[in-house]
């Protein structure tokens, strides 16, 4: 393995300008999945992937998720590309996932350069939409295969691939395909690797073993039959906004403590291993202050802040539908207001129990108000939290690969948000899933001036290859 | 006086179809002051008034308020028409006010008929935009003059008139003219009469002696430097929405009780005379329930409901600027939210003291939250409450005129909203101001299918004339 990896690393270094040109080629395809006018570009990008797989000798099939409705149009969904490279029963089989669609981007949004023209700046950053999210990582896998082929080296594992074109727009149709292929295209899979997130900071690689879930609620309070003038009716009716303010104020404290009884009961206790994983992390309060462009953090140390971000639940009030929301002054008593809030959940919380706690509590609190208005709570969508064991061989292999490439032990991180496909793979295949990021915290994935550092792209390509070699040595 | 009024009433009955045709003529001029494309029609309507004054031998001058900015255009403001009819030093001088502009109206809004074509339906309702607000009342004054002229009867008082064309759009420029003319065009005025409001119900006339004031606030809470993703940052920052919900919940109870210390201190006590004015009122809880299209009233009797509407202050939460307000689910932590609320004030509350109480209380409550966010409270606009003595001869005359025309004692009402010109006249001229409505509660002044009952128009014309005769007999 050591000799093979030395050759492989040297080949990657040698071909790095080819890889950058390849990234330039795909960044130039504006595959924005949430924009009707760019839907053909998403298909062009899907075709580019298929052309590359053909060139590399990867077997592939496409799955057609059908059509969907968007902005008044019925649109064809882009293909889900399933690849298979190697079918040796003596080898482990690894499923890798990536998405070939991107977020919208317009120069006018504040980009320093044209978003769909890859530019390498003086800091060695490859700037362009999709560079880090998620075209760079997809190319990482393809580059690794190509480098092995140039060296006449066989890959130490069988690969399965799942590349979709709707991730930035709800991954429509993907879950059904994964479930359907669990005993089909994916039947031999031993482990899953997703490269679609980021280092915790900017200097140290990480591997990610947990994500929070979400339960998103609408809380509708209805009073008068129509909006009323506050001069004529103020002081005579129970106002829905007043009731909503009371209920909102009973959900969470300004310090972030959730006040709903029962919500904290199922939060998994902090283990010693997890506690030990925090101190080495590449993170401090100023990283957080820079990210939020302010200093209004709840905690006075970065470890509690990270625990607040990813291993404890949180509750955020997002806003109100139906109230006056424009600039200026309007003297309205809104007739019906819909408060929006969500709870980020962590293991071992389950959506059904969260719902039960939320609904009971809100109804109880509303009854105390003595209001003649009516209340209705509804969960708009829910996703379960996810956590994997970082002691699984899949993680041990990834950590060893990081040490091999970067000469440093990786951070063991979770994330506060959700990557729903993670849980789908885990539940459908019942295999360990690993998140192995290529880019950095500062890449600006959904923002202007998205970038992927050249070093992250090139060392990341090495990392993905090394991970496959390390995994091939594990027994599980 | 009795003989003169008998003749006058008979003449009004005889000419009623002429009056309806005249109303049809002015409703056909779509003098919408808040719509750039209709501004020429407002001028056409102003010219129509001047033509009528000329025909009736009323001296008049116009005051030009200049220009204003609206929707990106610099527009000429419509003329304020000042009329003078009679200059006999032996007579009382009465100033009457009306506005010749109207609210917007489109058939598509849900009108049963074309809004700018007056239609008389089978219920005897004259349906059309401006019929009741406020072209009918303006014509009432002109009809009364015409009827006297036809009869060869001299008016028993001198009249001064103030007709504006911007009432539905902030009465821009009017206050300055009133203040400037206090010792000019209006210098001999003994009493003021405004016919621009409505009966309390649908069956009994009223005269109106009080209006609430308003103090409108924005309450800005600022946290992170930009909107944040609730997955990534929920649980790590003090969220402005949470703080705002807490402050909102401390302002007013679901029963409408204002919680701000000091706010209730200056509320004038209920006098015996005022208390006695409530039982005869044409109002009950079902009138209120119909008006709000629901039954969520705070009080279980109509007298407390009316006191809540017009003689006690109220506080309404209107909405939030900067939070998520659309349909659907967005997982945002808004960086800066601006809560909007207002207090309807009553005598003897003063805006400066209201401001002081609000600002101190919010800052005190915010300090208790232990939040690292910042708060800022600002009063966007304030208007004082107004109340007149209904024992003044101006009111006694109006009440006698109501009894003469309708054979019933009028309701003595206040209103919960504001008619700012009322206070301007009172403060600038230092004379008693009376609100003497022509239309009914159900006229739908700012709504679709605005109407003025034929009987309200014709009996209302009699009322305005009778009021002038009754006033001429008073000494004050």
Interface residues (C-beta under 8 A of the other chain):
Chain A: X212 X214 X216 X218 X223 X224 X225 X226 X228 X229 X230 X231 X232 X233 X234 X235 X236 X237 X238 X239 X241 X242 X243 X245 X246 X248 X249 X251 X252 X253 X254 X255 X256 X288 X291 X292 X293 X294 X295 X296 X297 X298 X299 X305 X308 X309 X312 X313 X314 X315 X316 X317 X318 X319 X320 X321 X323 X324 X325 X326 X327 X329 X330 X331 X332 X333 X334 X340 X342 X344 X369 X370 X371 X372 X373 X380 X381 X415 X416 X417 X418
Chain B: X212 X214 X216 X218 X223 X224 X225 X226 X228 X229 X230 X231 X232 X233 X234 X235 X236 X237 X238 X239 X241 X242 X243 X245 X246 X248 X249 X251 X252 X253 X254 X255 X256 X288 X291 X292 X293 X294 X295 X296 X297 X298 X299 X305 X308 X309 X312 X313 X314 X315 X316 X317 X318 X319 X320 X321 X323 X324 X325 X326 X327 X329 X330 X331 X332 X333 X334 X340 X342 X344 X369 X370 X371 X372 X373 X380 X381 X415 X416 X417 X418
